[in-house]
Amino acid sequence: MNIKHTIVINLKKIILLFICSLSLASCGIYNFTGGNPGLAKNFQVNYFQNFATQSPGSIFEPGMDRDFTLALQDRILNQSSLGLVGSSGDLVYEGEIVEYRISPMSATAQQTAAQNRLSVAVQVRFTNNTIEDGSSDFEQRFSFFYDYDATSQLSAVKSEAHEIIFERITQDIFNASLADW
């Protein structure tokens, strides 16, 4: 191989590397989750109290308030570049757990439940303190459910049910507050 041929190959590699770095740099304002915190640098998630018993037919689930609050904090930390603060956050999430209900979903020929549904609902108030006109603030109810076999006790499926329900509700809250579609 002659020197001219080697220079051409190296030049092609440099050009390819330059094009690749430009294409990656042009994606700098985007991220893979779609989160757009705008001017916000941090967020706070106030403790979500469990007021489910105030809804007819709902029951109280001990520890759910703490678990949900932590799940929402984790979702925002993992899908955004925002830092978590205890007070004076640029973005503030607060609310209550307003429903925790088990209801039969389908019946057998013997008129017994074949499947039960655990439903959870959360009332959320979101405030974006970086926007003075409050145009992105909202108060909204988010809910989801988990169906399980009626022959199973809730205690046997509760861990999986909470994980699936929290994953969906926290993603919906994240999308409503930070997704810029």
N, C-alpha and C positions, 0 to 999 in steps of 0.2 A: 504494500500500500504506500502510496506517496503522501507527502505532507499536505498537498492540496485536498486530497480526498478526506484525510483525517480532520482537517479544519472544517470542511463542509459538514461532516457528520456531527462534530462538536457544536457547530453553529446551529444546526437543526435541533439538537438537544436543548440548547440555550433558548431558542425561540419557543419550543414546545413548553419548556418550564415557565417561561415568561407568560405565555398565553394561559396556562393553567393557573398561575398565581393571580393573574388579572381576573379570571372568571370566579375564583374563590373570593377575592377581595370585593367584587361587585355584589356579592351576596351578604355583605357585612351588616346591612340593616335588617335582615331577616333572620329568623331562627326556626328550628324544626317544629316547634310547638305552636307557633302562630301567636304567641303572647306579645302584646304591644303595651308596655307600661308607660309609654309617652315620656313625660318628664320625671316620673316617679323614680325614686332611688330605693325606697323601702316600703314596707307594708306592716300592718299590725292586724292580728286576728284576736278580737276580744272573745272571752270565754262564752261559748254557746250553752246557755242554761237549758235544762230539760224541763219544758213545760208541757210535755205530751199528755199528762193526766188531765189537763184542762180541755182536751178534745174528747168528746164522748166516744167511748169504745177503745180509747188508747190506754196503754199501760206504761208504767215507769220502768225503765231499764237502767239500773245503777251503772255508773261509769261511762255511759254512752256520751254524755256531754263532754267529758275530757277526751275520749277517743275521737269524737268528731272534730273537735277543735284542733287536735294534733294532726288529724288527717288533712284538714284544709291547709294548715300551715305547711305541711310536707308537700302537698300538691303545688302550692305557689312557689315554694323554694326550689322544687325539682324542675318546674317548667318555666321559670323566669330567672332573670338575673337580679331580682330584687332581694334586698336583705330584710330579715325579720327584726322588728323593733317592738319594745313593750308598750310604748306610748308615742304620741305625736307622729304617727306614720303618714306618709304621703297618701297611701291607700289604706282604708280602714274597712274591715269586714266585721260585722257583728250580727247577732240574731239569736234565735231560739230554735230548739227542736220542738216542733208543734204536734207531731204525730208519731206514734209507735204502735202499730195495730197489727193483730193477727186475725185473719178472716179466712173462712173456707172458700175455696175457689171452684172445685168441681166435686160432684157427688158420685157415689157408687150406686149400683142397683139396690143396695140395702139402705139407701138414703143416709149414708154416712159420708163424711168428707174424705175424698181421695187425695186432695192436695190442699195445702194451706198457703197463704200468702202473707209474708211479713212486709208491711208498708211503712216507710219512714218519710217524714216531711220536715223540712227545715225552712224557716222564714229568715231571709238574709237581707240586711241593709248594707249597701256598699256606698262608700263615700270616697271620691277622688279629690283630695285636698290640693292638687296641683292645678285644677281647673276651677276658676272662681265662679263661673256661672252654673255649676252643678249639672251640666248637661250629660255627664256620664254616670251620675249617681242613680241608684235604683233601690227599690225594695221589692223583693220577689220571693215567691214560694218555690222551692225545689223539692222534688220527691222522686223516689224510685222504690222498687219492690224486689222481693226474692221469693220464688215459689219453691216449696219443698213438700215431700211426701207426708201425708197426714199421719202415717204410722210412726214418723220420727218426732221426737221431742225437739222443741226449739233449741234447747240447750245443746243438742247434738250438732246442730247446723249453724248456730248463732255466729261463730267466728267467721265462717265462710260467708254467711249472709251479710254480716256487717261489712266485711271487706268489699264485697261486690257492690253493695248499696252505697257505701262511702266513696268508692272509686267513681261511680257514676255521678253522684250528687256533687262531689268536689270538682269533677271535670266540667260539669254544667255551670257551676259557679265561676270557675276560672274562665270558661268561654264567654260567659255573660259579661264579665268584668274586664278581661284583658285581651280576648281574641279580637283581632282587627280584620274581619272577613271582608 
